[in-house]
């Protein structure tokens, strides 16, 4: 599967559990209560595992080890959130890891529109943290929608990153290293050529002077 096919597969695995939850569970005030609900957690976990496989394969195609590590940590934290009840403190540790890895991933690739999406993500994260410190585990619909906005904003960021033109700042590490190596070669070549210029000469190289015809 190429990157386009992997992205479509990931989107399908992402949307399927969302639609199931939307049509079967509407009385929740946080994402944690939704994914820990016994009526839907197993289906969510199933699709998240499938999405995780597709995401890791996709990140390997990106050829960016740091991005792959961050996404892998995010997937592990998602599985932890689903499998561990929200009343357990470990659930919130996984939630913290998920929030941080999302921000780190976005920060790594942020430029232009992506940077604006990163700022939105930071603002949403601050609102969520402020709400939790103020209200504890007593959440309202605004809290749920802020969490949904946080997840959706990241999804938009990830999809936009896929379609970003090749050659921009977000190219792979291999492409970046190739560009840097090319610049180093050009710079070395210019330095070698300039070293042949005689002292006091502004533009004529020593090689050109040696090859000039003798005057009559």
C-alpha positions as CSV (number, residue, x, y, z in Angstrom):
1,X,0.0,0.0,0.0
2,X,1.2,3.5,-0.9
3,X,0.9,6.5,1.4
4,X,-2.4,7.6,-0.2
5,X,-4.0,4.2,0.4
6,X,-2.7,4.0,3.9
7,X,-4.1,7.4,4.7
8,X,-7.6,6.4,3.4
9,X,-7.4,3.2,5.5
10,X,-6.5,5.3,8.6
11,X,-9.4,7.7,8.0
12,X,-11.8,4.8,7.7
13,X,-10.6,3.2,10.9
14,X,-10.8,6.7,12.5
15,X,-14.3,7.5,11.4
16,X,-16.0,4.1,11.9
17,X,-15.9,4.1,15.8
18,X,-16.8,7.8,15.9
19,X,-20.0,7.1,13.9
20,X,-20.8,4.1,16.1
21,X,-20.4,6.1,19.3
22,X,-22.4,9.0,17.9
23,X,-25.4,6.9,17.0
24,X,-25.3,4.7,20.1
25,X,-24.0,6.8,23.0
26,X,-24.9,10.4,23.4
27,X,-25.0,10.9,27.2
28,X,-21.3,11.3,27.9
29,X,-19.4,14.4,29.0
30,X,-15.8,13.4,28.1
31,X,-13.9,11.3,25.6
32,X,-12.6,9.2,28.5
33,X,-16.2,8.1,29.6
34,X,-16.9,7.2,25.9
35,X,-13.9,5.0,25.2
36,X,-14.2,3.3,28.6
37,X,-17.9,2.5,28.1
38,X,-18.2,-1.3,28.1
39,X,-20.8,-1.0,25.3
40,X,-18.3,0.4,22.8
41,X,-14.8,0.1,24.1
42,X,-14.0,-3.2,22.4
43,X,-15.1,-1.9,19.0
44,X,-13.1,1.3,19.5
45,X,-10.0,-0.7,20.5
46,X,-10.4,-3.0,17.4
47,X,-10.5,-0.1,15.0
48,X,-7.7,1.8,16.9
49,X,-5.5,-1.3,16.6
50,X,-6.2,-1.4,12.8
51,X,-5.5,2.3,12.5
52,X,-2.3,1.9,14.5
53,X,-1.0,-0.6,12.1
54,X,-1.8,1.6,9.2
55,X,-0.3,4.7,10.9
56,X,3.0,3.0,11.8
57,X,3.3,1.8,8.1
58,X,2.5,5.3,7.0
59,X,5.1,6.9,9.3
60,X,7.8,4.4,8.1
61,X,7.0,5.7,4.6
62,X,7.6,9.3,5.8
63,X,11.1,8.2,6.7
64,X,11.3,10.4,9.9
65,X,12.3,8.3,12.9
66,X,11.3,11.0,15.4
67,X,7.8,11.3,14.0
68,X,7.5,7.5,14.0
69,X,8.5,7.4,17.7
70,X,6.1,10.1,18.6
71,X,3.2,8.5,16.8
72,X,4.0,5.1,18.4
73,X,3.9,6.7,21.8
74,X,0.6,8.3,20.9
75,X,-0.8,4.9,19.8
76,X,0.4,3.2,23.0
77,X,-1.2,5.9,25.1
78,X,-4.5,5.6,23.2
79,X,-4.6,1.9,23.9
80,X,-3.9,2.5,27.5
81,X,-6.7,5.1,27.7
82,X,-9.1,2.5,26.2
83,X,-8.1,-0.4,28.4
84,X,-7.7,1.3,31.7
85,X,-10.8,2.7,33.5
86,X,-11.0,6.5,33.8
87,X,-11.2,6.2,37.6
88,X,-7.6,4.8,37.7
89,X,-4.8,7.4,37.9
90,X,-2.9,5.5,35.2
91,X,-5.6,6.5,32.8
92,X,-4.7,10.1,33.3
93,X,-1.0,9.4,32.9
94,X,-1.8,7.9,29.5
95,X,-4.0,11.0,28.7
96,X,-1.1,13.3,29.6
97,X,1.3,11.3,27.3
98,X,-1.2,11.5,24.5
99,X,-1.6,15.2,24.8
100,X,2.2,15.9,24.9
101,X,3.0,13.6,22.0
102,X,0.4,15.2,19.8
103,X,1.8,18.7,20.6
104,X,5.4,17.5,20.0
105,X,4.4,15.9,16.7
106,X,2.7,19.1,15.6
107,X,5.6,21.3,16.7
108,X,8.0,19.2,14.7
109,X,6.3,19.8,11.4
110,X,4.7,23.2,12.0
111,X,5.0,25.9,9.4
112,X,2.5,28.3,7.7
113,X,-1.0,26.9,8.1
114,X,0.3,24.0,10.2
115,X,1.7,26.5,12.7
116,X,-1.7,28.1,13.0
117,X,-3.2,24.7,13.7
118,X,-0.5,24.2,16.4
119,X,-1.5,27.4,18.1
120,X,-5.2,26.3,18.1
121,X,-4.1,23.0,19.6
122,X,-2.1,24.7,22.3
123,X,-5.1,27.0,23.1
124,X,-7.4,23.9,23.3
125,X,-5.0,22.1,25.5
126,X,-4.8,25.0,27.9
127,X,-8.6,25.2,28.1
128,X,-8.8,21.5,28.8
129,X,-6.2,21.7,31.6
130,X,-7.8,24.8,33.1
131,X,-11.2,23.1,33.1
132,X,-9.9,20.0,34.8
133,X,-8.1,22.0,37.5
134,X,-11.3,24.0,38.1
135,X,-13.9,21.2,38.0
136,X,-12.0,18.0,38.6
137,X,-13.9,15.0,37.1
138,X,-17.1,17.0,36.8
139,X,-17.3,17.7,33.1
140,X,-19.9,19.4,31.0
141,X,-20.7,19.4,27.3
142,X,-18.3,22.2,26.7
143,X,-15.4,20.1,28.0
144,X,-16.4,17.2,25.7
145,X,-16.5,19.5,22.7
146,X,-13.2,21.0,23.5
147,X,-11.7,17.5,23.6
148,X,-13.4,16.6,20.3
149,X,-12.0,19.9,18.8
150,X,-8.5,18.9,20.1
151,X,-8.7,15.5,18.3
152,X,-10.3,16.9,15.1
153,X,-7.8,19.7,14.9
154,X,-4.9,17.1,15.0
155,X,-6.6,15.0,12.4
156,X,-6.9,18.1,10.1
157,X,-3.2,18.8,10.8
158,X,-2.2,15.3,9.9
159,X,-4.2,15.2,6.7
160,X,-2.9,18.6,5.6
161,X,0.7,17.4,6.3
162,X,0.1,14.6,3.9
163,X,-0.9,16.9,1.0
164,X,1.8,19.5,1.7
165,X,3.9,20.1,-1.4
166,X,7.2,18.2,-1.6
167,X,10.2,20.5,-1.1
168,X,8.7,22.5,1.7
169,X,10.2,22.6,5.2
170,X,8.4,19.4,6.0
171,X,10.3,17.1,3.7
172,X,11.8,13.9,5.1
173,X,15.1,13.7,6.9
174,X,16.6,11.9,3.9
175,X,15.6,14.7,1.6
176,X,16.8,17.4,4.0
177,X,20.2,15.7,4.4
178,X,20.5,15.4,0.6
179,X,19.9,19.1,0.2
180,X,22.4,19.9,3.0
181,X,25.0,17.7,1.4
182,X,24.5,19.3,-2.0
183,X,24.9,22.8,-0.5
184,X,28.1,21.6,1.2
185,X,29.5,20.2,-2.1
186,X,28.7,23.5,-3.9
187,X,30.3,25.5,-1.1
188,X,33.5,23.4,-1.2
189,X,33.7,23.7,-5.0
190,X,33.4,27.5,-4.8
191,X,36.1,27.6,-2.1
192,X,38.5,25.4,-4.2
193,X,37.9,27.6,-7.3
194,X,38.5,30.8,-5.4
195,X,41.8,29.4,-4.0
196,X,43.3,29.5,-7.5
197,X,42.9,33.2,-7.9
198,X,46.2,35.2,-7.7
199,X,46.8,37.7,-5.0
200,X,45.2,41.1,-5.9
201,X,43.1,39.6,-8.7
202,X,39.3,40.2,-8.5
203,X,38.0,37.9,-11.1
204,X,40.6,36.1,-13.3
205,X,41.6,32.7,-12.0
206,X,45.2,31.5,-12.1
207,X,44.2,28.8,-14.5
208,X,42.8,31.3,-17.0
209,X,46.0,33.4,-16.7
210,X,48.2,30.4,-17.5
211,X,46.2,29.6,-20.6
212,X,46.2,33.1,-22.1
213,X,48.0,33.6,-25.4
214,X,51.4,35.4,-25.3
215,X,51.5,38.9,-26.6
216,X,53.1,39.6,-30.0
